[in-house]
Amino acid sequence: MSAETSQGLAVWIVGSERDIEKIEPGIGIHESWGIPVEVRVGSAHKTPEHVLEIVREYNPRTEPTVFIAAVGGSPALGGQVDFATRFPIISLVLEKEHTAEMLLAAAVCPSGAGPAVAIKPETAAILSAKMLAMSNPDLGEIVDQYQQRLRNEVIMADAKVRHNFSPAQRALKEHG
């Protein structure tokens, strides 16, 4: 069984080559969890036919696949990809200057479109991993372990802070 078959595939489509650096944290998560990644470049406005050709390359796949449409200037890419495939889409808004407007534009799609929306590559990577884990229990276990580690970090921080700010510790510091 190939890695693609066992873990699925995450296809990151960026609007321009400049956006690749911005998505690297998400790609790192995918790679560390064993999820195969492909990165493509296509613009919904400048090269709409090229974007459709990219999506058509993946449509015959029978293995789980998730598209992440990472955009800076306009969130149109996610909607375009969504209408061209049956696979799940995550619109990743990279633009930080007008984040609220971009999120709203990415979330408000025509009837029949249903991309998820994220503003951090790490969030898009985790969400896509959860989507792929629906057909892969091993990947689901990786996601569960990751989230458990994060929960444990918060609980340990709480215990440390609680101890450091307990009345007994405060009294020791005052009289120390």
Backbone torsions as a table, in degrees:
resi	resn	phi	psi	omega
1	MET	NA	130.4	-178.2
2	SER	-78.3	164.6	178.2
3	ALA	-62.0	-37.9	179.3
4	GLU	-60.8	-44.0	-178.5
5	THR	-66.5	-40.8	-175.1
6	SER	-77.6	-37.8	-175.2
7	GLN	-107.6	-9.8	-175.4
8	GLY	84.7	-163.3	-177.8
9	LEU	-145.8	134.3	173.7
10	ALA	-107.4	119.1	179.0
11	VAL	-106.8	111.1	177.6
12	TRP	-93.4	121.9	174.4
13	ILE	-112.2	120.2	178.9
14	VAL	-106.6	151.2	-179.0
15	GLY	-72.5	-26.5	177.2
16	SER	-153.2	162.0	-179.5
17	GLU	-61.1	-29.0	178.9
18	ARG	-61.8	-24.0	-177.5
19	ASP	-78.6	-13.5	-176.4
20	ILE	-60.5	-42.4	179.1
21	GLU	-59.0	-35.6	-177.4
22	LYS	-70.7	-26.6	-177.5
23	ILE	-93.9	-5.1	-176.1
24	GLU	-55.0	-36.9	177.4
25	PRO	-60.1	-37.1	177.9
26	GLY	-71.0	-40.5	177.0
27	ILE	-62.2	-38.9	178.1
28	GLY	-59.5	-40.5	176.8
29	ILE	-62.6	-48.7	179.6
30	HIS	-57.1	-47.7	-177.7
31	GLU	-64.3	-39.2	-179.5
32	SER	-68.5	-23.8	178.1
33	TRP	-95.5	4.7	177.2
34	GLY	79.8	17.7	179.0
35	ILE	-88.9	120.3	177.1
36	PRO	-61.5	141.6	-176.3
37	VAL	-126.9	139.1	168.2
38	GLU	-128.1	138.5	178.9
39	VAL	-117.4	131.3	-179.7
40	ARG	-129.3	160.8	178.5
41	VAL	-122.8	127.0	176.8
42	GLY	-164.2	143.3	-178.2
43	SER	-113.5	130.2	178.8
44	ALA	-62.0	-29.8	-178.0
45	HIS	-95.1	-44.9	-175.1
46	LYS	-81.5	-34.4	-176.5
47	THR	-137.1	58.2	-175.9
48	PRO	-60.1	-37.5	178.9
49	GLU	-67.7	-37.0	177.9
50	HIS	-62.9	-41.4	178.0
51	VAL	-60.5	-45.0	179.5
52	LEU	-62.9	-37.5	176.7
53	GLU	-63.3	-41.2	177.8
54	ILE	-58.8	-50.5	-177.9
55	VAL	-62.0	-41.7	-179.9
56	ARG	-61.3	-28.5	177.3
57	GLU	-62.2	-33.3	-175.7
58	TYR	-94.4	-19.8	-175.3
59	ASN	-57.9	-33.6	178.7
60	PRO	-71.1	-11.4	-177.3
61	ARG	-58.6	143.6	173.7
62	THR	-104.2	-13.0	178.3
63	GLU	-79.7	151.9	177.0
64	PRO	-56.5	134.7	-177.4
65	THR	-141.3	140.9	175.8
66	VAL	-130.1	134.4	174.3
67	PHE	-99.3	137.8	172.4
68	ILE	-120.8	111.9	-178.9
69	ALA	-95.6	100.4	-175.5
70	ALA	-95.7	119.4	-173.5
71	VAL	-130.5	149.5	177.9
72	GLY	-109.4	-51.9	-171.9
73	GLY	-87.2	-32.4	-177.5
74	SER	-152.0	139.2	-178.7
75	PRO	-85.6	17.2	-176.8
76	ALA	-65.0	-26.8	-175.2
77	LEU	-58.9	-43.1	-178.7
78	GLY	-60.6	-44.7	178.1
79	GLY	-65.0	-39.7	179.2
80	GLN	-63.2	-46.6	179.9
81	VAL	-65.0	-40.7	-177.7
82	ASP	-57.7	-42.6	-178.5
83	PHE	-76.3	-6.6	-177.4
84	ALA	-105.6	0.8	-176.8
85	THR	-149.6	161.1	174.3
86	ARG	-91.5	-12.1	-178.2
87	PHE	-75.5	154.2	178.9
88	PRO	-66.5	148.6	-178.9
89	ILE	-124.5	140.6	169.8
90	ILE	-120.8	121.1	173.6
91	SER	-86.3	115.5	-179.2
92	LEU	-103.2	112.9	-178.5
93	VAL	-87.0	112.9	-179.3
94	LEU	-93.8	-18.7	-178.3
95	GLU	-67.3	123.8	-178.7
96	LYS	-99.0	-19.7	-175.8
97	GLU	-71.4	-40.1	-178.2
98	HIS	-124.7	50.2	-172.7
99	THR	-57.0	-46.4	-177.0
100	ALA	-61.3	-45.6	179.4
101	GLU	-64.5	-40.7	-179.9
102	MET	-66.4	-41.2	178.5
103	LEU	-62.7	-44.0	178.9
104	LEU	-61.8	-45.6	179.6
105	ALA	-63.1	-37.8	179.7
106	ALA	-70.4	-34.0	-176.6
107	ALA	-80.5	-28.2	-178.0
108	VAL	-93.3	97.6	-178.7
109	CYS	-112.9	161.7	175.2
110	PRO	-61.6	160.4	176.7
111	SER	-52.7	136.6	177.5
112	GLY	96.4	-13.0	177.3
113	ALA	-97.1	147.0	-178.2
114	GLY	-148.4	47.7	177.6
115	PRO	-72.7	145.0	169.7
116	ALA	-76.1	164.9	-177.7
117	VAL	-131.4	137.5	177.1
118	ALA	-140.5	158.3	176.7
119	ILE	-119.2	-1.9	176.4
120	LYS	-127.0	135.3	179.0
121	PRO	-57.3	-34.6	178.9
122	GLU	-63.5	-40.0	178.4
123	THR	-64.5	-43.8	178.4
124	ALA	-62.4	-39.0	179.5
125	ALA	-65.5	-43.6	-179.8
126	ILE	-66.3	-45.0	179.0
127	LEU	-61.0	-44.5	179.8
128	SER	-66.0	-35.9	176.4
129	ALA	-63.1	-40.1	177.5
130	LYS	-64.1	-37.9	177.2
131	MET	-63.2	-45.4	-180.0
132	LEU	-68.7	-29.8	-179.1
133	ALA	-69.1	-16.4	178.8
134	MET	-60.5	-26.0	178.3
135	SER	-114.7	12.8	-178.3
136	ASN	-144.3	96.5	-179.1
137	PRO	-58.7	-33.2	179.2
138	ASP	-64.3	-42.1	177.1
139	LEU	-67.1	-37.4	175.9
140	GLY	-59.4	-38.9	177.8
141	GLU	-65.1	-38.3	177.4
142	ILE	-62.4	-44.6	179.0
143	VAL	-64.2	-44.0	178.6
144	ASP	-59.0	-45.1	-179.9
145	GLN	-63.6	-40.9	177.8
146	TYR	-60.0	-48.5	-178.1
147	GLN	-68.5	-34.7	176.4
148	GLN	-64.4	-40.3	177.4
149	ARG	-60.7	-41.9	178.5
150	LEU	-65.5	-40.5	177.1
151	ARG	-63.0	-43.5	179.4
152	ASN	-61.3	-39.0	178.5
153	GLU	-61.2	-41.0	179.2
154	VAL	-67.0	-43.6	-179.5
155	ILE	-64.1	-40.9	178.2
156	MET	-66.2	-39.9	177.8
157	ALA	-64.0	-39.2	178.3
158	ASP	-62.7	-45.1	-180.0
159	ALA	-62.1	-41.3	179.3
160	LYS	-64.1	-48.2	-179.4
161	VAL	-65.0	-42.4	179.3
162	ARG	-59.7	-43.6	179.1
163	HIS	-64.0	-47.2	-176.9
164	ASN	-66.0	-24.4	-178.1
165	PHE	-112.1	17.7	177.5
166	SER	-71.5	156.6	178.3
167	PRO	-56.0	-38.5	-179.5
168	ALA	-65.5	-43.2	179.2
169	GLN	-67.0	-37.3	178.4
170	ARG	-65.9	-39.5	179.2
171	ALA	-65.6	-40.6	177.5
172	LEU	-61.8	-40.9	-179.5
173	LYS	-66.3	-39.5	-178.7
174	GLU	-68.5	-36.9	-175.7
175	HIS	-102.3	-0.7	-172.6
176	GLY	-53.8	NA	NA
